[in-house]
């Protein structure tokens, strides 16, 4: 469901993972037909919901704008079709809860496509901090920023509040995921944002106060940041080199010196790991992924809600 940039990226990932793209749907029959022709897909539909009604479709990937994730996911779940839904899972926790409730009531597979959690670098980071090599973790620093106007016009998706635009939902989910993985969910949240002329958070600063540490996080659509992550403990730190959310290199550093280096690069699409997980879960008859549990998606949506509340970012439908 959807024909934007992330849908194009998943075409390669699905095929690398051994899947076949049976159909594509869009709000425009013309866009769907053009996408299908470009990528060799046999059937196209002028609505997203029609994809879930196709008898050959075994699982739907929701690649639409943030504001449509809930409706598109529910269309598929109510038809009994498993769903991989692009992040952010929904606009807020209330929407996410409706999605999860239907999936669980009907026993249909549902997973958030938070590709960072399936990356080799992310798994290596968890292994390092779990081993105690850097001591107990006390702080996390991460930033995710780029000049969005190079990718999207000021009137495009990223800057449109009606489409769920803004940095907190699109980029904050990455930095917050890293912080939570290393220090757990925070006890207190502080956030401030700079707003665009269209009314979305174009930059945000986030401070998470955890039980045993502090995370300082930043997001931006107007500045070209380092896009690195650092998880620091009492005996050293784990550095996820840019871009940290699919880092090709992870280093362990002590006193400013590199003591261990891990090559976490790979060939092909970085999205194929999440597709592999969907295939594995469906093959095993699972309705939830143990690597990306639905309760985790709900808790993260709740955290993003609080970050947006502190920053003052409210969507028209809320």
KAGITA-V983682 format. One record per residue. N is the residue number from 1. RES is the residue in three letters. SS is DSSP state (@ for helix, = for strand, . for the rest). Layout:
BEGIN
N;RES;SS
N;RES;SS
END
This chain:
BEGIN
1;UNK;.
2;UNK;.
3;UNK;.
4;UNK;.
5;UNK;@
6;UNK;@
7;UNK;@
8;UNK;@
9;UNK;@
10;UNK;@
11;UNK;@
12;UNK;@
13;UNK;@
14;UNK;@
15;UNK;@
16;UNK;@
17;UNK;.
18;UNK;.
19;UNK;.
20;UNK;.
21;UNK;.
22;UNK;.
23;UNK;=
24;UNK;=
25;UNK;=
26;UNK;.
27;UNK;.
28;UNK;.
29;UNK;@
30;UNK;@
31;UNK;@
32;UNK;@
33;UNK;@
34;UNK;@
35;UNK;@
36;UNK;@
37;UNK;@
38;UNK;@
39;UNK;@
40;UNK;.
41;UNK;.
42;UNK;.
43;UNK;=
44;UNK;=
45;UNK;=
46;UNK;.
47;UNK;.
48;UNK;.
49;UNK;@
50;UNK;@
51;UNK;@
52;UNK;@
53;UNK;@
54;UNK;.
55;UNK;.
56;UNK;.
57;UNK;.
58;UNK;.
59;UNK;=
60;UNK;=
61;UNK;=
62;UNK;=
63;UNK;.
64;UNK;.
65;UNK;.
66;UNK;@
67;UNK;@
68;UNK;@
69;UNK;@
70;UNK;@
71;UNK;@
72;UNK;@
73;UNK;@
74;UNK;@
75;UNK;@
76;UNK;@
77;UNK;@
78;UNK;@
79;UNK;.
80;UNK;.
81;UNK;.
82;UNK;=
83;UNK;=
84;UNK;=
85;UNK;=
86;UNK;=
87;UNK;.
88;UNK;.
89;UNK;.
90;UNK;.
91;UNK;.
92;UNK;.
93;UNK;@
94;UNK;@
95;UNK;@
96;UNK;@
97;UNK;@
98;UNK;@
99;UNK;@
100;UNK;@
101;UNK;@
102;UNK;@
103;UNK;@
104;UNK;@
105;UNK;@
106;UNK;@
107;UNK;.
108;UNK;.
109;UNK;.
110;UNK;=
111;UNK;=
112;UNK;=
113;UNK;=
114;UNK;.
115;UNK;@
116;UNK;@
117;UNK;@
118;UNK;@
119;UNK;.
120;UNK;@
121;UNK;@
122;UNK;@
123;UNK;@
124;UNK;@
125;UNK;@
126;UNK;@
127;UNK;@
128;UNK;@
129;UNK;@
130;UNK;@
131;UNK;@
132;UNK;.
133;UNK;.
134;UNK;.
135;UNK;.
136;UNK;.
137;UNK;=
138;UNK;=
139;UNK;=
140;UNK;=
141;UNK;=
142;UNK;=
143;UNK;=
144;UNK;=
145;UNK;=
146;UNK;.
147;UNK;.
148;UNK;@
149;UNK;@
150;UNK;@
151;UNK;.
152;UNK;.
153;UNK;.
154;UNK;.
155;UNK;.
156;UNK;.
157;UNK;@
158;UNK;@
159;UNK;@
160;UNK;.
161;UNK;@
162;UNK;@
163;UNK;@
164;UNK;.
165;UNK;.
166;UNK;.
167;UNK;@
168;UNK;@
169;UNK;@
170;UNK;@
171;UNK;.
172;UNK;@
173;UNK;@
174;UNK;@
175;UNK;@
176;UNK;@
177;UNK;@
178;UNK;@
179;UNK;@
180;UNK;@
181;UNK;@
182;UNK;@
183;UNK;@
184;UNK;.
185;UNK;.
186;UNK;.
187;UNK;.
188;UNK;=
189;UNK;=
190;UNK;=
191;UNK;=
192;UNK;=
193;UNK;=
194;UNK;=
195;UNK;=
196;UNK;.
197;UNK;.
198;UNK;.
199;UNK;.
200;UNK;.
201;UNK;=
202;UNK;=
203;UNK;=
204;UNK;=
205;UNK;=
206;UNK;=
207;UNK;=
208;UNK;=
209;UNK;=
210;UNK;=
211;UNK;.
212;UNK;.
213;UNK;=
214;UNK;=
215;UNK;=
216;UNK;=
217;UNK;=
218;UNK;=
219;UNK;=
220;UNK;=
221;UNK;.
222;UNK;.
223;UNK;.
224;UNK;.
225;UNK;.
226;UNK;.
227;UNK;.
228;UNK;.
229;UNK;=
230;UNK;=
231;UNK;=
232;UNK;=
233;UNK;=
234;UNK;.
235;UNK;.
236;UNK;=
237;UNK;=
238;UNK;=
239;UNK;=
240;UNK;=
241;UNK;.
242;UNK;.
243;UNK;.
244;UNK;@
245;UNK;@
246;UNK;@
247;UNK;.
248;UNK;.
249;UNK;=
250;UNK;=
251;UNK;=
252;UNK;=
253;UNK;=
254;UNK;=
255;UNK;.
256;UNK;.
257;UNK;=
258;UNK;=
259;UNK;=
260;UNK;=
261;UNK;=
262;UNK;=
263;UNK;=
264;UNK;.
265;UNK;.
266;UNK;.
267;UNK;.
268;UNK;.
269;UNK;.
270;UNK;.
271;UNK;.
272;UNK;@
273;UNK;@
274;UNK;@
275;UNK;@
276;UNK;@
277;UNK;@
278;UNK;@
279;UNK;@
280;UNK;@
281;UNK;@
282;UNK;@
283;UNK;@
284;UNK;.
285;UNK;.
286;UNK;.
287;UNK;.
288;UNK;.
289;UNK;.
290;UNK;.
291;UNK;.
292;UNK;.
293;UNK;.
294;UNK;@
295;UNK;@
296;UNK;@
297;UNK;@
298;UNK;@
299;UNK;@
300;UNK;@
301;UNK;@
302;UNK;@
303;UNK;@
304;UNK;@
305;UNK;@
306;UNK;@
307;UNK;@
308;UNK;@
309;UNK;@
310;UNK;@
311;UNK;@
312;UNK;.
313;UNK;.
314;UNK;.
315;UNK;.
316;UNK;.
317;UNK;.
318;UNK;.
END
